[in-house]
Amino acid sequence: MDIKTVKKLLGSLGVKIEGGETVRIHAGGITNCKASYDLVRTMRASILVLGPLVARMGEARVSLPGGCAIGARPVNLHIRALREMGAEVTLKDGYVEAKASRLKGTTLYFDISTVTGTENIMMAATLADGTTILKNAAREPEIVNLAEVLNGMGARIVGAGSDVIVIEGVDCLHPVEAEVIPDRIEAGTFLIAAGMTGGDVLIRGGEPLHLESLITKLRDVGMRVAADGDDLRATGTETVRSVDVKTFPYPGFPTDLQAQIMALMALGNGLSVITETVFENRFMHVSEMMRMGADIVIRGESAIVRGVRKLHGAPVMATDLRASASLILAGLAAEGTTTLSRVYHIDRGYQQIEKKLSALGADIRRVSG
């Protein structure tokens, strides 16, 4: 659903998009520089049109973003960076308004590692006058993929994947044929599903290098995880060993897999401490897991999980995208029936997850009402 949202957003700007799994994007005739609240409110990543619009069109008016309620996730780093590149940026009526005849290259330091901030300013800097240096840049594989696409369009970017990225501005970009990397969070969710159920799952095209932190933890748990090229095979274990987990920006353990690994630790053979360092409000799934019999206590930024022998099916409610996935995983392993409501959250980031799990032998179905 997030892909559909961004296609609608780009369409509202005058971009023509054709196709489904393979899309053709014609951005030669942008007619509008405003990203409205109705589109932006459902997906925080919509803020990513800000930098490119200012760089190419000289102006942008983008609604302050929404998305999952998992923390503040301010856009102040985006705004400060654009100002340091010479843009005039104001906040008015819930919108970020930015103007610049042409952005100027400069050296920027991010106070915290920010994926969308790095992406936004990296895109803006491709058309800036001079060289831009991003320090303490995010290192996620998605940053590297974006840099590869931009370089294919004629940008001059080096250092993506490290904490210092250097962008030499160019006058224009040209079309490119590009491929999106695999979704490491979706792949990781299915690996954890194998651990929840004692299953045996083969994931084709999972890109093991992007999941090293998770694979290490799953092996510590007692699972067998084997890589064969781009394929990953995960096999569950009779006894789930409890391990501690602490989220960090890449290459650390992903915050987007914290809820899922907590579901696995709920079945562990001891005590596990799961610490969330990226988002301050990302334990909303805990109360729902406890309804299923999980033994979890929150202490500040940590959740103390005492493993139980069994989880029990119950009516539960999704609070955000990854919480939805964790509750589905818990339901796979629970005795009885689990009913998950507000599934629109999971549809944002997982395509037909119930069909994929059914193909693996799960008893799962989508019902109306």
N, C-alpha and C positions, 0 to 999 in steps of 0.2 A: 504493500500500500504506500510506503514511502516513495517508491519509484513513481507510482501514479501521481502522488502529490507533487513531486518535483517536475514532472512532465506538465501538469496543470499550471504550475507556477511559471515555468519557462514559456508556456503557451500564452499566458497572460502578458508576457513581456513582448510578444510578437515573434517568438521563436517557433518555427515549424518543425514538428516531430512526427515521424512516420515509423510504423512497425511495432513489434512486441518485444521478443527476447533480443532481437537485433534491431536497433533503431538508427534511423538517419535523422540527423539534427541539422537544420538549416537556420543559422543564426545571422544571416546577412541583413535582415530587415527588422531590427529591434525598433518597436514603436512606442514602448512604454518603459519608464524607469522606476515604476512603483510596484513593490511587492506588498500586496494588501494583507491585512490582518486575517481575513477569512482563510487564506491559503497558508500563511506562515504559522498560525497559531497551533497547528497540529504537528509541526515538525521543526525542531530547533535548527536542523541543518539548512533550513531555508535562508538563514543569515548569510550563507555562502554566495548569494548573488550580489551582496553588497560590494565587495572588493572588485570583482570583474566589471560591474556596471560603472563604478566610478572611474576605473582605469580606461574603459573603452568609450563610454558615453559622456564622461565628465560629470555625471550626477547620478544619484540614487536616492530613493525614498523607500526604506524597508521597515516593515513593522517589527517591533521587538518580538523575538521568537517565543514559541511555546514548546510543546512536546511533553515527554514524560516528566512527572513531578518527582524527580529524584534528587533535586538539589538546585541551588541558585543558578549555577552555570552562567555567570554574567558575561556580557559581550564588551565589557570595558576595555579588554586587551585589544580587540579588533579596532575599536574607536580610537584608542590612544595611538595605535600604530599608524592608522590612516592620517591622523593629525600630524604625526611626526613626518609623514611623507608629503605634507603640504596641503592636505584636504581640509576644507572647512566643514566641520561636523557638528551638528546640533541634534538635540533630542526634543521632539515636539509632538504632542498629542499621541504618544505611544509609538512614534516612528523615529528611526535614525535617518536623518537627512544629511547627505554628504555631497560636496561639490569640489571639483578641482579641474583646472584647464588641462593639466597633466601632472601626475604624481611624480615625486622626486625620490630617487634612490637614497637610502640612508641605512645606518646600522640600528637595528632594533633588538631589544632584549625583552623576552617574555618572562614575566615574574613567575609564572607557573607554566608547565607544559600544557599546551592547548592544541588539540587536533584541529578543530575548526578554525581557530585563530591562525595557526600555521598555514592551513590550506587557503584561507581567505586572503591573507597578505601575500602568500607566494603567488597566487593567481594575479592579484593586483600589481605586483612588482614586475610581472613579465612585460608589461607595457609602460613601466615607469621610465623616466629619464635618468639614466645612470645605473649604478649597482646598489642593490639592496642586500644586506647581510642580516639573516635571522639567527639570533643566538638563543639558546635554550629552546630550540624548535622541537616539536613533537617528532617521534621517530617511527610511528606506526607504519605498517606495510601499505596502508591506504595513502599515506603521504608519498611514499616511493612510487606507487602506481600513478598518482596524479602527476608527479614530476615527469614520469616517463611519457605520459600523454602530452603534457605541455611541451616537452622537448621535441616530441614528434610533430608538434604544430609550429615549431620554429623558435620556441623559447630557449633560453640559455640558463639552465639550472644545474648546479652541482652541489653535492653534499646531502641530498635527500636520503633519509635513513640514519643520519647522524644528528647531533644537536646543533650543528651550524650549517645553514643552507645559504648559498650565495646565488643571487639571481641578477643576471645582467639584462637590463631592459632592452627590448627590441621595438621596432616601429609597428609591427603587425604580426598576427598569427594566421596560419593557414589551416585548411581542413586536414584531418588525420583519420586513419582507421585504427581503432583501439579496442582492447579487450579488458574487461573488468576482472580483477583478481577474485578468487573464491572468497566467500564469506566465512572468515575464520570463527566467528561467534556461532554461526549456525552449525558448522562442522564440530566445534567444541561441545555444543549442546548434545549432539548425537553421540559423541564419545562418552559423555557423562551418562547418557541414557543407557548405554551398554553396562556401565557400572551399577546403575540403579537396579537393573533387572537381572544381572548375571548373564547378559546377552552376548552376542558375537556380531559385531557390526563392521562392515567394510564401507569406507567412505572414499569414493573416487574423486580425484582432483581436490583433495583437502589441503594441500600445501603444508606439509608437516613443519617446515621451518618457521611458519607464522604462529605455531601453537606449542613451541618448545616449553614454555612455562607451565601450561596445562598438562602436557604429556608427562613432564617430570612429576607433577603432583599425582597424576593418575597411577603412575608406576609406584610411587610411594604408598598409595592406597592399597596396592596389591594387584592392580589390573595389568594385563599384558597389552601393550600398545606397540605395534610394529609399523614402520614406514617402508613403503616400497615405491620409490619415485615420488609421485604426487599423491599416492594412495595411502590411506591410513586404516589399519584394522585394530579394533579394540575388543578385548574379551574381558568379561566381568570376572569377579572373584567371589568365592563363598563367604569369606570374611573381609568386610570393608574396614581397613585400618584407618583410624582417625588421624588426621594430619592438620596442622595449622596452616592457614592461608592468609596472606596479606596482599591486598591489591596495590598495584603501582601502575603508572604509565608504562607503555611498551618500552622495553621487552619484559616488563614485570607481568605479574598475573593480572589478566584483564578484569576491570570492574564489571564488564558486561557478562562475565561468567561467574561472578560471585554468588548470585542467587542460586544458580544451578549446582555449583559445588557444595553449597550449604545443604541442598536437598540430599546430596549423596552423603554428606557428613551426618545428616540426621539418622542414617542407618549404620553409622560407624560403631566400632567396638570399644570406644572410649570417649575421651573428651577432646574437642576440637575448638580452637579459637580462630574465628574468622574476623579479620580487621579490614575495614573499608577506609581507605585513605584518599579516594578520588572524589566521591560525592557524599555529602553529609546526611542525606536522607534516603539511603538506599537499603533500608532494612524493612520496608513496608510489607514484604512477603512473609516476614517472621510470624506475625499474628495469624496469618492464614495457614502456615505450616503447622503451627501449634494446634489449630483446630483438627489437624489430621493426626495428632499424637506426638509431634516432634517436641523435644525437650530443649528449648532455646531460651537463653536469658541475654538481654542486651545490656552492655556496660559501656556507655559512651560510644566510641567508634568501633567497638568490638562486639561480636555475638559469640557467646559461649554455648557450644552445641554438645549436648551429652547424647550420644547415640542410643537409639532404642531398637528393640528387636523387630518391631513391625510398625508401619504406618497404617492408618485406617482411612478409608474413603469418607469424604465429607463434602458438603457444598462450600465452595471457596470462591473468592472474588479476585480477579486480576487488578492490580494497581498500576502496573507499568509493563513495558514490553518484556524485560528479562524476568520479572516476577512471574509473568504468565508462563514462561517456559519452565521455570523452576517448579511451579505447581503442577504442570503437566507431567514432569518427571516424577514428582512425588506420587501423583496419581497412578503412574505406570507400576509403581512398586507397592502401592497400598492394597490392603485387603478391602474388598467391597468396591463400591462405585463412588467416584469423585466427579462432581459436577462443577465445571469452571464457568463463571459468568464474566461478562465484559471482555469477551475474547477479541474484540476489535483491537485491543492492545497488541496481541501476539501477531495479528495479521499485518501489522506495520512492518515486521522484520523477518517473518517466516512465511514462505510461500507454501500453502496447503500442508501444514505440518501434520495434520491428522492423516492425510493420505500417505505421507512418507512413513509415519510410524505404523500405520496399518499394514503397509507392505513389509514391515519388519516383524509383524505378528502381534502388534498391540491391538487390544480391544478398545478402540477409540472412535468416536463419531461426532459429527457436528449436528446439533439439533436447533430448530428454530424456537423462538419464544424464550 
